[in-house]
């Protein structure tokens, strides 16, 4: 990302250098976004697993985890 910003700043009115900087910065943002989306999908899987465990507990005990069951 920093390299892309530097190329844009150095490139100024030289279209090829500034354009390369924009491409590099864009790729850096895309890689960051893909990593963020991957982390979000992992966290939603953990949420689903916890929900499934709570439902299994409810099926076995007749009340939700954390409730006194009376």
Backbone as XML, in Angstrom:
<?xml version="1.0"?>
<chain id="A" units="angstrom">
  <residue number="1" name="UNK">
    <atom name="N" x="0.828" y="-1.182" z="0.000"/>
    <atom name="CA" x="0.000" y="0.000" z="0.000"/>
    <atom name="C" x="0.872" y="1.245" z="0.000"/>
  </residue>
  <residue number="2" name="UNK">
    <atom name="N" x="1.872" y="1.240" z="0.879"/>
    <atom name="CA" x="2.754" y="2.408" z="0.974"/>
    <atom name="C" x="3.513" y="2.608" z="-0.325"/>
  </residue>
  <residue number="3" name="UNK">
    <atom name="N" x="3.954" y="1.501" z="-0.929"/>
    <atom name="CA" x="4.677" y="1.606" z="-2.195"/>
    <atom name="C" x="3.788" y="2.222" z="-3.270"/>
  </residue>
  <residue number="4" name="UNK">
    <atom name="N" x="2.522" y="1.858" z="-3.288"/>
    <atom name="CA" x="1.596" y="2.427" z="-4.258"/>
    <atom name="C" x="1.404" y="3.909" z="-4.050"/>
  </residue>
  <residue number="5" name="UNK">
    <atom name="N" x="1.279" y="4.334" z="-2.796"/>
    <atom name="CA" x="1.113" y="5.761" z="-2.510"/>
    <atom name="C" x="2.362" y="6.534" z="-2.901"/>
  </residue>
  <residue number="6" name="UNK">
    <atom name="N" x="3.533" y="5.956" z="-2.625"/>
    <atom name="CA" x="4.790" y="6.618" z="-3.001"/>
    <atom name="C" x="4.874" y="6.759" z="-4.510"/>
  </residue>
  <residue number="7" name="UNK">
    <atom name="N" x="4.515" y="5.713" z="-5.240"/>
    <atom name="CA" x="4.565" y="5.801" z="-6.707"/>
    <atom name="C" x="3.604" y="6.850" z="-7.239"/>
  </residue>
  <residue number="8" name="UNK">
    <atom name="N" x="2.430" y="6.959" z="-6.639"/>
    <atom name="CA" x="1.482" y="7.988" z="-7.086"/>
    <atom name="C" x="2.070" y="9.372" z="-6.818"/>
  </residue>
  <residue number="9" name="UNK">
    <atom name="N" x="2.670" y="9.546" z="-5.630"/>
    <atom name="CA" x="3.238" y="10.853" z="-5.286"/>
    <atom name="C" x="4.436" y="11.182" z="-6.163"/>
  </residue>
  <residue number="10" name="UNK">
    <atom name="N" x="5.286" y="10.195" z="-6.409"/>
    <atom name="CA" x="6.487" y="10.437" z="-7.222"/>
    <atom name="C" x="6.114" y="10.576" z="-8.695"/>
  </residue>
  <residue number="11" name="UNK">
    <atom name="N" x="5.149" y="9.790" z="-9.120"/>
    <atom name="CA" x="4.777" y="9.773" z="-10.529"/>
    <atom name="C" x="4.216" y="11.094" z="-11.001"/>
  </residue>
  <residue number="12" name="UNK">
    <atom name="N" x="3.464" y="11.773" z="-10.143"/>
    <atom name="CA" x="2.896" y="13.068" z="-10.499"/>
    <atom name="C" x="2.146" y="13.022" z="-11.814"/>
  </residue>
  <residue number="13" name="UNK">
    <atom name="N" x="2.652" y="13.751" z="-12.801"/>
    <atom name="CA" x="1.990" y="13.803" z="-14.100"/>
    <atom name="C" x="2.527" y="12.776" z="-15.086"/>
  </residue>
  <residue number="14" name="UNK">
    <atom name="N" x="3.387" y="11.856" z="-14.622"/>
    <atom name="CA" x="3.849" y="10.753" z="-15.468"/>
    <atom name="C" x="2.835" y="9.626" z="-15.310"/>
  </residue>
  <residue number="15" name="UNK">
    <atom name="N" x="2.015" y="9.452" z="-16.298"/>
    <atom name="CA" x="0.874" y="8.545" z="-16.213"/>
    <atom name="C" x="1.211" y="7.111" z="-15.868"/>
  </residue>
  <residue number="16" name="UNK">
    <atom name="N" x="2.290" y="6.569" z="-16.406"/>
    <atom name="CA" x="2.599" y="5.156" z="-16.190"/>
    <atom name="C" x="3.001" y="4.890" z="-14.739"/>
  </residue>
  <residue number="17" name="UNK">
    <atom name="N" x="3.800" y="5.750" z="-14.171"/>
    <atom name="CA" x="4.266" y="5.533" z="-12.798"/>
    <atom name="C" x="3.116" y="5.713" z="-11.816"/>
  </residue>
  <residue number="18" name="UNK">
    <atom name="N" x="2.343" y="6.763" z="-11.983"/>
    <atom name="CA" x="1.196" y="7.003" z="-11.107"/>
    <atom name="C" x="0.159" y="5.892" z="-11.270"/>
  </residue>
  <residue number="19" name="UNK">
    <atom name="N" x="-0.036" y="5.435" z="-12.484"/>
    <atom name="CA" x="-0.978" y="4.345" z="-12.734"/>
    <atom name="C" x="-0.539" y="3.061" z="-12.055"/>
  </residue>
  <residue number="20" name="UNK">
    <atom name="N" x="0.755" y="2.787" z="-12.099"/>
    <atom name="CA" x="1.275" y="1.596" z="-11.409"/>
    <atom name="C" x="1.063" y="1.724" z="-9.909"/>
  </residue>
  <residue number="21" name="UNK">
    <atom name="N" x="1.217" y="2.914" z="-9.384"/>
    <atom name="CA" x="0.979" y="3.139" z="-7.960"/>
    <atom name="C" x="-0.464" y="2.885" z="-7.581"/>
  </residue>
  <residue number="22" name="UNK">
    <atom name="N" x="-1.380" y="3.332" z="-8.418"/>
    <atom name="CA" x="-2.803" y="3.103" z="-8.156"/>
    <atom name="C" x="-3.112" y="1.606" z="-8.191"/>
  </residue>
  <residue number="23" name="UNK">
    <atom name="N" x="-2.526" y="0.900" z="-9.135"/>
    <atom name="CA" x="-2.756" y="-0.548" z="-9.238"/>
    <atom name="C" x="-2.213" y="-1.261" z="-7.997"/>
  </residue>
  <residue number="24" name="UNK">
    <atom name="N" x="-1.019" y="-0.911" z="-7.568"/>
    <atom name="CA" x="-0.418" y="-1.547" z="-6.392"/>
    <atom name="C" x="-1.251" y="-1.262" z="-5.150"/>
  </residue>
  <residue number="25" name="UNK">
    <atom name="N" x="-1.684" y="-0.022" z="-4.981"/>
    <atom name="CA" x="-2.509" y="0.334" z="-3.828"/>
    <atom name="C" x="-3.851" y="-0.412" z="-3.888"/>
  </residue>
  <residue number="26" name="UNK">
    <atom name="N" x="-4.438" y="-0.526" z="-5.061"/>
    <atom name="CA" x="-5.700" y="-1.248" z="-5.217"/>
    <atom name="C" x="-5.565" y="-2.718" z="-4.881"/>
  </residue>
  <residue number="27" name="UNK">
    <atom name="N" x="-4.474" y="-3.319" z="-5.304"/>
    <atom name="CA" x="-4.239" y="-4.730" z="-4.994"/>
    <atom name="C" x="-4.062" y="-4.916" z="-3.489"/>
  </residue>
  <residue number="28" name="UNK">
    <atom name="N" x="-3.351" y="-3.993" z="-2.847"/>
    <atom name="CA" x="-3.166" y="-4.079" z="-1.392"/>
    <atom name="C" x="-4.514" y="-4.016" z="-0.668"/>
  </residue>
  <residue number="29" name="UNK">
    <atom name="N" x="-5.388" y="-3.130" z="-1.105"/>
    <atom name="CA" x="-6.713" y="-3.018" z="-0.494"/>
    <atom name="C" x="-7.517" y="-4.298" z="-0.729"/>
  </residue>
  <residue number="30" name="UNK">
    <atom name="N" x="-7.430" y="-4.864" z="-1.913"/>
    <atom name="CA" x="-8.168" y="-6.097" z="-2.212"/>
    <atom name="C" x="-7.677" y="-7.255" z="-1.352"/>
  </residue>
  <residue number="31" name="UNK">
    <atom name="N" x="-6.365" y="-7.373" z="-1.163"/>
    <atom name="CA" x="-5.820" y="-8.448" z="-0.325"/>
    <atom name="C" x="-6.287" y="-8.272" z="1.115"/>
  </residue>
  <residue number="32" name="UNK">
    <atom name="N" x="-6.278" y="-7.028" z="1.613"/>
    <atom name="CA" x="-6.751" y="-6.765" z="2.976"/>
    <atom name="C" x="-8.229" y="-7.145" z="3.101"/>
  </residue>
  <residue number="33" name="UNK">
    <atom name="N" x="-9.037" y="-6.783" z="2.110"/>
    <atom name="CA" x="-10.471" y="-7.092" z="2.167"/>
    <atom name="C" x="-10.723" y="-8.597" z="2.119"/>
  </residue>
  <residue number="34" name="UNK">
    <atom name="N" x="-9.968" y="-9.329" z="1.315"/>
    <atom name="CA" x="-10.128" y="-10.786" z="1.274"/>
    <atom name="C" x="-9.785" y="-11.414" z="2.618"/>
  </residue>
  <residue number="35" name="UNK">
    <atom name="N" x="-8.721" y="-10.920" z="3.254"/>
    <atom name="CA" x="-8.363" y="-11.411" z="4.581"/>
    <atom name="C" x="-9.456" y="-11.113" z="5.592"/>
  </residue>
  <residue number="36" name="UNK">
    <atom name="N" x="-10.038" y="-9.922" z="5.525"/>
    <atom name="CA" x="-11.110" y="-9.534" z="6.435"/>
    <atom name="C" x="-12.340" y="-10.419" z="6.221"/>
  </residue>
  <residue number="37" name="UNK">
    <atom name="N" x="-12.689" y="-10.659" z="4.965"/>
    <atom name="CA" x="-13.843" y="-11.528" z="4.677"/>
    <atom name="C" x="-13.608" y="-12.951" z="5.170"/>
  </residue>
  <residue number="38" name="UNK">
    <atom name="N" x="-12.385" y="-13.445" z="5.030"/>
    <atom name="CA" x="-12.057" y="-14.780" z="5.509"/>
    <atom name="C" x="-12.206" y="-14.855" z="7.023"/>
  </residue>
  <residue number="39" name="UNK">
    <atom name="N" x="-11.702" y="-13.849" z="7.737"/>
    <atom name="CA" x="-11.842" y="-13.823" z="9.194"/>
    <atom name="C" x="-13.303" y="-13.739" z="9.605"/>
  </residue>
  <residue number="40" name="UNK">
    <atom name="N" x="-14.101" y="-12.976" z="8.872"/>
    <atom name="CA" x="-15.525" y="-12.877" z="9.189"/>
    <atom name="C" x="-16.220" y="-14.220" z="8.998"/>
  </residue>
  <residue number="41" name="UNK">
    <atom name="N" x="-15.854" y="-14.956" z="7.968"/>
    <atom name="CA" x="-16.485" y="-16.259" z="7.737"/>
    <atom name="C" x="-16.105" y="-17.246" z="8.830"/>
  </residue>
  <residue number="42" name="UNK">
    <atom name="N" x="-14.873" y="-17.175" z="9.320"/>
    <atom name="CA" x="-14.464" y="-18.059" z="10.412"/>
    <atom name="C" x="-15.217" y="-17.735" z="11.694"/>
  </residue>
  <residue number="43" name="UNK">
    <atom name="N" x="-15.405" y="-16.456" z="11.968"/>
    <atom name="CA" x="-16.116" y="-16.092" z="13.199"/>
    <atom name="C" x="-17.587" y="-16.494" z="13.116"/>
  </residue>
  <residue number="44" name="UNK">
    <atom name="N" x="-18.190" y="-16.408" z="11.933"/>
    <atom name="CA" x="-19.592" y="-16.824" z="11.817"/>
    <atom name="C" x="-19.711" y="-18.340" z="11.970"/>
  </residue>
  <residue number="45" name="UNK">
    <atom name="N" x="-18.698" y="-19.082" z="11.543"/>
    <atom name="CA" x="-18.715" y="-20.535" z="11.754"/>
    <atom name="C" x="-18.648" y="-20.864" z="13.238"/>
  </residue>
  <residue number="46" name="UNK">
    <atom name="N" x="-17.831" y="-20.126" z="13.998"/>
    <atom name="CA" x="-17.753" y="-20.349" z="15.440"/>
    <atom name="C" x="-19.093" y="-20.035" z="16.100"/>
  </residue>
  <residue number="47" name="UNK">
    <atom name="N" x="-19.764" y="-18.971" z="15.630"/>
    <atom name="CA" x="-21.085" y="-18.631" z="16.168"/>
    <atom name="C" x="-22.083" y="-19.756" z="15.909"/>
  </residue>
  <residue number="48" name="UNK">
    <atom name="N" x="-22.044" y="-20.314" z="14.718"/>
    <atom name="CA" x="-22.948" y="-21.417" z="14.393"/>
    <atom name="C" x="-22.663" y="-22.638" z="15.252"/>
  </residue>
  <residue number="49" name="UNK">
    <atom name="N" x="-21.373" y="-22.920" z="15.481"/>
    <atom name="CA" x="-21.012" y="-24.062" z="16.323"/>
    <atom name="C" x="-21.522" y="-23.875" z="17.751"/>
  </residue>
  <residue number="50" name="UNK">
    <atom name="N" x="-21.375" y="-22.662" z="18.302"/>
    <atom name="CA" x="-21.874" y="-22.393" z="19.653"/>
    <atom name="C" x="-23.392" y="-22.537" z="19.715"/>
  </residue>
  <residue number="51" name="UNK">
    <atom name="N" x="-24.072" y="-22.061" z="18.691"/>
    <atom name="CA" x="-25.531" y="-22.179" z="18.644"/>
    <atom name="C" x="-25.948" y="-23.644" z="18.584"/>
  </residue>
  <residue number="52" name="UNK">
    <atom name="N" x="-25.259" y="-24.425" z="17.792"/>
    <atom name="CA" x="-25.576" y="-25.852" z="17.690"/>
    <atom name="C" x="-25.345" y="-26.558" z="19.022"/>
  </residue>
  <residue number="53" name="UNK">
    <atom name="N" x="-24.254" y="-26.212" z="19.717"/>
    <atom name="CA" x="-23.991" y="-26.804" z="21.026"/>
    <atom name="C" x="-25.096" y="-26.437" z="22.019"/>
  </residue>
  <residue number="54" name="UNK">
    <atom name="N" x="-25.561" y="-25.190" z="21.979"/>
    <atom name="CA" x="-26.646" y="-24.767" z="22.877"/>
    <atom name="C" x="-27.934" y="-25.517" z="22.560"/>
  </residue>
  <residue number="55" name="UNK">
    <atom name="N" x="-28.224" y="-25.720" z="21.279"/>
    <atom name="CA" x="-29.427" y="-26.460" z="20.909"/>
    <atom name="C" x="-29.341" y="-27.922" z="21.354"/>
  </residue>
  <residue number="56" name="UNK">
    <atom name="N" x="-28.160" y="-28.498" z="21.232"/>
    <atom name="CA" x="-27.969" y="-29.881" z="21.682"/>
    <atom name="C" x="-28.172" y="-29.968" z="23.197"/>
  </residue>
  <residue number="57" name="UNK">
    <atom name="N" x="-27.645" y="-29.004" z="23.929"/>
    <atom name="CA" x="-27.828" y="-28.959" z="25.378"/>
    <atom name="C" x="-29.313" y="-28.854" z="25.720"/>
  </residue>
  <residue number="58" name="UNK">
    <atom name="N" x="-30.037" y="-27.984" z="24.990"/>
    <atom name="CA" x="-31.475" y="-27.826" z="25.216"/>
    <atom name="C" x="-32.212" y="-29.142" z="24.986"/>
  </residue>
  <residue number="59" name="UNK">
    <atom name="N" x="-31.840" y="-29.851" z="23.930"/>
    <atom name="CA" x="-32.483" y="-31.128" z="23.620"/>
    <atom name="C" x="-32.249" y="-32.137" z="24.734"/>
  </residue>
  <residue number="60" name="UNK">
    <atom name="N" x="-31.041" y="-32.165" z="25.285"/>
    <atom name="CA" x="-30.714" y="-33.149" z="26.314"/>
    <atom name="C" x="-31.272" y="-32.783" z="27.689"/>
  </residue>
  <residue number="61" name="UNK">
    <atom name="N" x="-31.298" y="-31.485" z="28.027"/>
    <atom name="CA" x="-31.636" y="-31.078" z="29.388"/>
    <atom name="C" x="-32.988" y="-30.370" z="29.520"/>
  </residue>
  <residue number="62" name="UNK">
    <atom name="N" x="-33.578" y="-29.945" z="28.442"/>
    <atom name="CA" x="-34.879" y="-29.296" z="28.494"/>
    <atom name="C" x="-34.843" y="-27.811" z="28.834"/>
  </residue>
  <residue number="63" name="UNK">
    <atom name="N" x="-33.664" y="-27.243" z="28.946"/>
    <atom name="CA" x="-33.521" y="-25.797" z="29.165"/>
    <atom name="C" x="-32.216" y="-25.335" z="28.532"/>
  </residue>
  <residue number="64" name="UNK">
    <atom name="N" x="-32.124" y="-24.046" z="28.323"/>
    <atom name="CA" x="-30.949" y="-23.481" z="27.668"/>
    <atom name="C" x="-29.771" y="-23.409" z="28.638"/>
  </residue>
  <residue number="65" name="UNK">
    <atom name="N" x="-28.555" y="-23.477" z="28.125"/>
    <atom name="CA" x="-27.390" y="-23.339" z="29.007"/>
    <atom name="C" x="-27.436" y="-21.990" z="29.726"/>
  </residue>
  <residue number="66" name="UNK">
    <atom name="N" x="-27.112" y="-22.003" z="30.999"/>
    <atom name="CA" x="-27.109" y="-20.764" z="31.762"/>
    <atom name="C" x="-28.416" y="-20.518" z="32.507"/>
  </residue>
  <residue number="67" name="UNK">
    <atom name="N" x="-29.476" y="-21.216" z="32.128"/>
    <atom name="CA" x="-30.733" y="-21.124" z="32.862"/>
    <atom name="C" x="-30.713" y="-22.159" z="33.981"/>
  </residue>
  <residue number="68" name="UNK">
    <atom name="N" x="-31.481" y="-21.937" z="35.045"/>
    <atom name="CA" x="-31.440" y="-22.877" z="36.156"/>
    <atom name="C" x="-32.238" y="-24.146" z="35.891"/>
  </residue>
  <residue number="69" name="UNK">
    <atom name="N" x="-33.101" y="-24.131" z="34.891"/>
    <atom name="CA" x="-33.833" y="-25.340" z="34.495"/>
    <atom name="C" x="-35.022" y="-25.687" z="35.360"/>
  </residue>
  <residue number="70" name="UNK">
    <atom name="N" x="-35.467" y="-24.758" z="36.171"/>
    <atom name="CA" x="-36.598" y="-25.067" z="37.050"/>
    <atom name="C" x="-37.866" y="-24.426" z="36.602"/>
  </residue>
</chain>
